[in-house]
Amino acid sequence: MGERVSLGFKVVRDYVRADKDLVAVFAQIPTAIVSDNLNRMVAAGPRLRPLHAGGNLAGCALTVKTRPGDNLMIHKAVDLARPGDVIVVDGGGDLTNALIGELIIRQAQRNGVVGFVVDGAARDMDFIAPGDFPVYAAGVTHRGPYKDGPGEVNVPIALDGMVIAPGDIVIGDQDGVLAIGREGAEEVLAAAKAQVQREAATLEAIAGTGWDRRWVDEILKSKGCEGI
């Protein structure tokens, strides 16, 4: 018999993480503004909501693809994690069993993990909800996970259409969570910074002389709206 091929059951250790200084700058920019500068086409969907009370997320993606309801490979990811990593889990969106809870979160924090993003369920909300450690998930259930596998660590995954590669930048705030690919991240950052400045000027105008609203009618006229 030939050697067994473990498709869908592997750990990848060799990948490139985004520059930590770049991650630190993205951490200062609202997720919504970064999203605008990705043409509003990149999102993990509204189901992935912050479960924690406060505290923004910024780090490098350590990805996990797991069988729904099973967190064996998430535990392996925690053991492999480096400071500044965000563990991002494709759990298929299934909410039958929680994939993370207090024990695994505390171990991840010990290893320097800065947050979790889980397309699946979490539990132990008495621990998660009051805190500032970022946890984004699709739901909550008391039912715990199995630990059988299979799964993969550090492979490209997709959360509700948002593709995330190992080492990509992951940010999040109360509006949701977003991944920025390492390639092109500096261009996205420059555009986001420019928008921050524009919006600051708009807020200043609103508080002072007022926001010039002519653009509203200009758009309506260009669209052929009647009664303008």
Helices and strands as residue ranges (DSSP letters): E 9-11, H 20-26, H 31-36, E 49-50, E 57-66, H 72-80, E 85-90, E 98-100, H 102-110, E 115-122, H 125-128, E 135-140, E 151-153, E 157-159, E 162-164, E 169-173, E 176-180, H 185-207, H 214-222
